[in-house]
Amino acid sequence: MDKKAKKKVEVLRKKISQLQQQLAGAKQQPDDPDEPARLQAEIDGLKDEMQQLKAAG
């Protein structure tokens, strides 16, 4: 993996971590019933992107 791909993976890791914290909060406070599903879908998409970067590198 080149430097650019490694940096992208690191950024994705941080974003996934942040979204997982938001997801935990959204599950505890169900203000918007669609928010947990939206956050989970975004997390899944980022994880897929990270896997593709790792496979390519």
PAMARTI-941163 format. One record per residue: residue in three letters; residue number from 1; x, y, z of N, C-alpha, C in turn. Coordinates in nm, 4 decimals. Example, Ala and Ser with C-alpha at 12.3 -4.5 7.8 and 13.67 -1.06 7.14 Angstrom:
! PAMARTI-941163
+-----+-----+----------+----------+----------+----------+----------+----------+----------+----------+----------+
!   r !   k !       nX !       nY !       nZ !      caX !      caY !      caZ !       cX !       cY !       cZ !
+-----+-----+----------+----------+----------+----------+----------+----------+----------+----------+----------+
! ALA !   1 !   1.3190 !  -0.5690 !   0.7800 !   1.2300 !  -0.4500 !   0.7800 !   1.3200 !  -0.3300 !   0.7800 !
! SER !   2 !   1.2850 !  -0.2250 !   0.7080 !   1.3670 !  -0.1060 !   0.7140 !   1.2900 !   0.0030 !   0.7870 !
+-----+-----+----------+----------+----------+----------+----------+----------+----------+----------+----------+
! end
This chain:
! PAMARTI-941163
+-----+-----+----------+----------+----------+----------+----------+----------+----------+----------+----------+
!   r !   k !       nX !       nY !       nZ !      caX !      caY !      caZ !       cX !       cY !       cZ !
+-----+-----+----------+----------+----------+----------+----------+----------+----------+----------+----------+
! MET !   1 !   0.0841 !  -0.1181 !   0.0000 !   0.0000 !   0.0000 !   0.0000 !   0.0887 !   0.1246 !   0.0000 !
! ASP !   2 !   0.0560 !   0.2205 !  -0.0832 !   0.1341 !   0.3430 !  -0.0864 !   0.0890 !   0.4388 !   0.0251 !
! LYS !   3 !   0.1616 !   0.5478 !   0.0390 !   0.1341 !   0.6424 !   0.1479 !  -0.0067 !   0.7004 !   0.1396 !
! LYS !   4 !  -0.0505 !   0.7287 !   0.0172 !  -0.1819 !   0.7894 !  -0.0007 !  -0.2921 !   0.6939 !   0.0456 !
! ALA !   5 !  -0.2795 !   0.5673 !   0.0124 !  -0.3792 !   0.4681 !   0.0523 !  -0.3769 !   0.4473 !   0.2037 !
! LYS !   6 !  -0.2580 !   0.4455 !   0.2621 !  -0.2476 !   0.4303 !   0.4074 !  -0.3144 !   0.5474 !   0.4794 !
! LYS !   7 !  -0.2923 !   0.6678 !   0.4279 !  -0.3535 !   0.7865 !   0.4875 !  -0.5054 !   0.7792 !   0.4767 !
! LYS !   8 !  -0.5549 !   0.7357 !   0.3611 !  -0.6995 !   0.7233 !   0.3398 !  -0.7590 !   0.6213 !   0.4368 !
! VAL !   9 !  -0.6897 !   0.5079 !   0.4572 !  -0.7371 !   0.4059 !   0.5505 !  -0.7422 !   0.4623 !   0.6923 !
! GLU !  10 !  -0.6416 !   0.5392 !   0.7296 !  -0.6390 !   0.5995 !   0.8630 !  -0.7545 !   0.6970 !   0.8809 !
! VAL !  11 !  -0.7819 !   0.7777 !   0.7804 !  -0.8930 !   0.8726 !   0.7861 !  -1.0256 !   0.7964 !   0.7976 !
! LEU !  12 !  -1.0386 !   0.6882 !   0.7211 !  -1.1609 !   0.6082 !   0.7279 !  -1.1788 !   0.5463 !   0.8661 !
! ARG !  13 !  -1.0692 !   0.4996 !   0.9260 !  -1.0769 !   0.4424 !   1.0619 !  -1.1295 !   0.5448 !   1.1619 !
! LYS !  14 !  -1.0766 !   0.6670 !   1.1530 !  -1.1195 !   0.7725 !   1.2452 !  -1.2668 !   0.8062 !   1.2244 !
! LYS !  15 !  -1.3074 !   0.8128 !   1.0985 !  -1.4465 !   0.8464 !   1.0687 !  -1.5401 !   0.7357 !   1.1172 !
! ILE !  16 !  -1.5002 !   0.6101 !   1.0984 !  -1.5810 !   0.4971 !   1.1456 !  -1.5939 !   0.5019 !   1.2972 !
! SER !  17 !  -1.4845 !   0.5313 !   1.3655 !  -1.4873 !   0.5398 !   1.5112 !  -1.5841 !   0.6484 !   1.5573 !
! GLN !  18 !  -1.5770 !   0.7627 !   1.4923 !  -1.6655 !   0.8742 !   1.5274 !  -1.8114 !   0.8363 !   1.5018 !
! LEU !  19 !  -1.8386 !   0.7724 !   1.3886 !  -1.9752 !   0.7337 !   1.3558 !  -2.0282 !   0.6279 !   1.4518 !
! GLN !  20 !  -1.9408 !   0.5381 !   1.4979 !  -1.9848 !   0.4370 !   1.5933 !  -2.0252 !   0.5009 !   1.7258 !
! GLN !  21 !  -1.9547 !   0.6064 !   1.7660 !  -1.9925 !   0.6786 !   1.8867 !  -2.1268 !   0.7480 !   1.8668 !
! GLN !  22 !  -2.1465 !   0.8078 !   1.7498 !  -2.2743 !   0.8726 !   1.7210 !  -2.3872 !   0.7706 !   1.7184 !
! LEU !  23 !  -2.3592 !   0.6523 !   1.6652 !  -2.4589 !   0.5465 !   1.6582 !  -2.4995 !   0.5021 !   1.7986 !
! ALA !  24 !  -2.4024 !   0.4870 !   1.8869 !  -2.4330 !   0.4485 !   2.0245 !  -2.5222 !   0.5534 !   2.0906 !
! GLY !  25 !  -2.4914 !   0.6800 !   2.0676 !  -2.5730 !   0.7883 !   2.1233 !  -2.7120 !   0.7908 !   2.0625 !
! ALA !  26 !  -2.7202 !   0.7652 !   1.9342 !  -2.8504 !   0.7664 !   1.8659 !  -2.9388 !   0.6521 !   1.9152 !
! LYS !  27 !  -2.8773 !   0.5408 !   1.9490 !  -2.9553 !   0.4276 !   2.0010 !  -3.0074 !   0.4576 !   2.1416 !
! GLN !  28 !  -2.9317 !   0.5341 !   2.2195 !  -2.9742 !   0.5684 !   2.3547 !  -3.0808 !   0.6774 !   2.3547 !
! GLN !  29 !  -3.0743 !   0.7686 !   2.2582 !  -3.1720 !   0.8768 !   2.2488 !  -3.2434 !   0.8671 !   2.1138 !
! PRO !  30 !  -3.3512 !   0.7964 !   2.1093 !  -3.4199 !   0.7767 !   1.9803 !  -3.5027 !   0.8991 !   1.9371 !
! ASP !  31 !  -3.4372 !   1.0137 !   1.9213 !  -3.5068 !   1.1345 !   1.8744 !  -3.5533 !   1.1165 !   1.7304 !
! ASP !  32 !  -3.4643 !   1.0641 !   1.6482 !  -3.4942 !   1.0408 !   1.5064 !  -3.4851 !   0.8899 !   1.4828 !
! PRO !  33 !  -3.5969 !   0.8239 !   1.4596 !  -3.5945 !   0.6776 !   1.4466 !  -3.5154 !   0.6278 !   1.3252 !
! ASP !  34 !  -3.4916 !   0.7124 !   1.2257 !  -3.4169 !   0.6707 !   1.1068 !  -3.2655 !   0.6883 !   1.1219 !
! GLU !  35 !  -3.2237 !   0.7630 !   1.2224 !  -3.0821 !   0.7953 !   1.2355 !  -2.9930 !   0.6726 !   1.2590 !
! PRO !  36 !  -3.0271 !   0.5796 !   1.3497 !  -2.9390 !   0.4630 !   1.3673 !  -2.9191 !   0.3826 !   1.2383 !
! ALA !  37 !  -3.0234 !   0.3657 !   1.1617 !  -3.0109 !   0.2903 !   1.0365 !  -2.9226 !   0.3657 !   0.9374 !
! ARG !  38 !  -2.9369 !   0.4972 !   0.9315 !  -2.8553 !   0.5782 !   0.8402 !  -2.7083 !   0.5722 !   0.8795 !
! LEU !  39 !  -2.6818 !   0.5854 !   1.0105 !  -2.5436 !   0.5802 !   1.0581 !  -2.4819 !   0.4431 !   1.0316 !
! GLN !  40 !  -2.5588 !   0.3372 !   1.0558 !  -2.5071 !   0.2022 !   1.0338 !  -2.4764 !   0.1800 !   0.8853 !
! ALA !  41 !  -2.5611 !   0.2309 !   0.7985 !  -2.5380 !   0.2174 !   0.6546 !  -2.4107 !   0.2920 !   0.6135 !
! GLU !  42 !  -2.3897 !   0.4091 !   0.6718 !  -2.2690 !   0.4864 !   0.6404 !  -2.1439 !   0.4147 !   0.6906 !
! ILE !  43 !  -2.1518 !   0.3576 !   0.8110 !  -2.0394 !   0.2817 !   0.8664 !  -2.0074 !   0.1627 !   0.7762 !
! ASP !  44 !  -2.1102 !   0.0909 !   0.7336 !  -2.0895 !  -0.0259 !   0.6476 !  -2.0237 !   0.0143 !   0.5157 !
! GLY !  45 !  -2.0673 !   0.1256 !   0.4597 !  -2.0084 !   0.1743 !   0.3354 !  -1.8615 !   0.2095 !   0.3512 !
! LEU !  46 !  -1.8281 !   0.2744 !   0.4621 !  -1.6883 !   0.3108 !   0.4873 !  -1.6021 !   0.1875 !   0.5105 !
! LYS !  47 !  -1.6567 !   0.0876 !   0.5792 !  -1.5823 !  -0.0366 !   0.6008 !  -1.5561 !  -0.1080 !   0.4687 !
! ASP !  48 !  -1.6544 !  -0.1077 !   0.3808 !  -1.6360 !  -0.1682 !   0.2484 !  -1.5264 !  -0.0957 !   0.1703 !
! GLU !  49 !  -1.5293 !   0.0373 !   0.1765 !  -1.4280 !   0.1162 !   0.1062 !  -1.2887 !   0.0861 !   0.1607 !
! MET !  50 !  -1.2773 !   0.0722 !   0.2937 !  -1.1498 !   0.0415 !   0.3553 !  -1.1003 !  -0.0966 !   0.3118 !
! GLN !  51 !  -1.1903 !  -0.1938 !   0.3049 !  -1.1529 !  -0.3285 !   0.2612 !  -1.1026 !  -0.3261 !   0.1166 !
! GLN !  52 !  -1.1666 !  -0.2479 !   0.0325 !  -1.1240 !  -0.2377 !  -0.1072 !  -0.9844 !  -0.1763 !  -0.1173 !
! LEU !  53 !  -0.9582 !  -0.0752 !  -0.0364 !  -0.8242 !  -0.0138 !  -0.0360 !  -0.7177 !  -0.1123 !   0.0102 !
! LYS !  54 !  -0.7500 !  -0.1884 !   0.1139 !  -0.6542 !  -0.2863 !   0.1654 !  -0.6309 !  -0.3973 !   0.0634 !
! ALA !  55 !  -0.7360 !  -0.4403 !  -0.0055 !  -0.7222 !  -0.5462 !  -0.1048 !  -0.6413 !  -0.4978 !  -0.2254 !
! ALA !  56 !  -0.6581 !  -0.3729 !  -0.2622 !  -0.5874 !  -0.3187 !  -0.3767 !  -0.4388 !  -0.2975 !  -0.3450 !
! GLY !  57 !  -0.4107 !  -0.2711 !  -0.2193 !  -0.2719 !  -0.2413 !  -0.1816 !  -0.2009 !  -0.3599 !  -0.1407 !
+-----+-----+----------+----------+----------+----------+----------+----------+----------+----------+----------+
! end
